[in-house]
Amino acid sequence: MANKNLTSAKRAKNDEFYTQYGDIQKEIEAYLEYDADVFRDKVVYCNCDDPYESNFFRYFVLNFKKLGLQQLITTSYKPSPIANTQLELLGSDTQQPKGRPKVTANKFVINNVQDFDGDGEFNLRDVAMQLKANQQNEWSPLEGDGDFRSAECIELLQQADIVVTNPPFSLFREYVKQLVEYEKQFVIIGNMNAITYKEIFPLIKEDRLWLGATANGNDMVFAVPNGSKIAESDRQKAARLGYVGDYTRLGNSCWFTNLDHGRRHQPLPLMTMEDNLKFSRHKQIKGKTHYEKYDNYNAIEVPFTDAIPSDYEGVMGVPISFLDKYNPEQFEILGATQRGCHDEVPDTKKYDDYWEVRQDGTKTGSSGGKTNENANLLGNDGKKNYFINSEGRIIQSAYQRIFIRHRKN
Ligand SMILES: C[S@@+](CC[C@H](N)C(=O)[O-])C[C@H]1O[C@@H](n2cnc3c(N)ncnc32)[C@H](O)[C@@H]1O
């Protein structure tokens, strides 16, 4: 019970991370660089975004004309603790339209933007005035709470071409499932660990979802509601990146998309296996006679993406961070070590008759079955727990791996 409470507290926290304008701008510009018309005449929907708090709304409304959008729809979620309170997006003097409930889930539909007050400049003030006047653009309360799964939000989703947002992390699987079900294009933020979810990985393998163009594997800073509890180290890291106050940082957040961008068509420069063994910057590779083979997969272990040998024709196990460098013309993704995701690279051995041992020689009490389907290597690195059988044979698991192969030209 205590654990459950802890988990839900953590979730609530992560579900209220607000994306920085600059991060959105960098990512969207990468798609524009590849195809300047990617958003032209499109309906963009941000379905977890209150304009008061969301820089997604802010970015798309301010760049509405530049992108050539047909329409921008955003819906907010009522239980958000800072609903309609935090961002001075519409100006601190802004009131909701007369007769509208103050804190509720809202729908904003932008069809046109212009210099509404005629001061020679187009900015958020114009957007606010135009919204308040409810001319051409629409600002109205939703019937429900704005849950992205509600019938009214699904109806809006159906009208949209491209969904762009940072959805609640705790509902990421469900969120992506819905986008795929409605065959939408999308650019969304998630946690890099989602790569290994059994609902997400098959989409990556089938080239129906890939990582975005920026920020993958880098620190990303998010605003959090006033006074939120954040790990001091994250607060300090955010501060070092220039964000002081109610900000946190996530080192493992990234963009997930099915919109094309140029970065994923750049080939990864690689050395041959022989050169890697001679010159690699990694001590685990340099000076070795060969790349290790897994004990239970017909594949070699490649612990670093930049150590992928250019001339190896077989299957290679690489870290999940490889996906940041993945070019579908250069490599084929065959599977991943998690259960149910490696039909094309079957595991050749099970470890049910092994048991797990700590480095101090004591048993953990777990059977070797625990490491079935991990990528396992023969031997003991002297650091991690290992698995041993009655004949004294020792194996250890590598981290989560993706199985890839060079594409043949
Ligand atoms: C990670 S925050 C990101 C907010 C905003 N998209 C941004 O990036 O600044 C996720 C947002 O989704 C909202 N949310 C949580 N559960 C939701 C649901 N079931 N349907 C729609 N939105 C939800 C939260 O209140 C929060 O505002």
The ligand as an ORCA input file, in Angstrom:
! r2SCAN-3c Opt
* xyz 0 1
  C       3.608     16.295    -18.808
  S       2.314     17.498    -18.680
  C       2.595     18.453    -20.094
  C       1.759     19.653    -20.232
  C       1.933     20.379    -21.561
  N       1.584     19.506    -22.659
  C       3.351     20.843    -21.697
  O       4.158     20.126    -22.254
  O       3.683     21.917    -21.203
  C       0.893     16.513    -19.090
  C      -0.404     17.265    -19.069
  O      -1.467     16.333    -19.330
  C      -2.541     16.588    -18.439
  N      -3.262     15.322    -18.268
  C      -3.134     14.401    -17.296
  N      -3.982     13.389    -17.510
  C      -4.666     13.670    -18.650
  C      -5.681     13.017    -19.381
  N      -6.159     11.861    -18.965
  N      -6.146     13.604    -20.505
  C      -5.643     14.778    -20.929
  N      -4.668     15.446    -20.274
  C      -4.191     14.916    -19.149
  C      -1.864     17.085    -17.175
  O      -2.729     17.846    -16.375
  C      -0.719     17.925    -17.765
  O      -1.124     19.231    -18.004
*
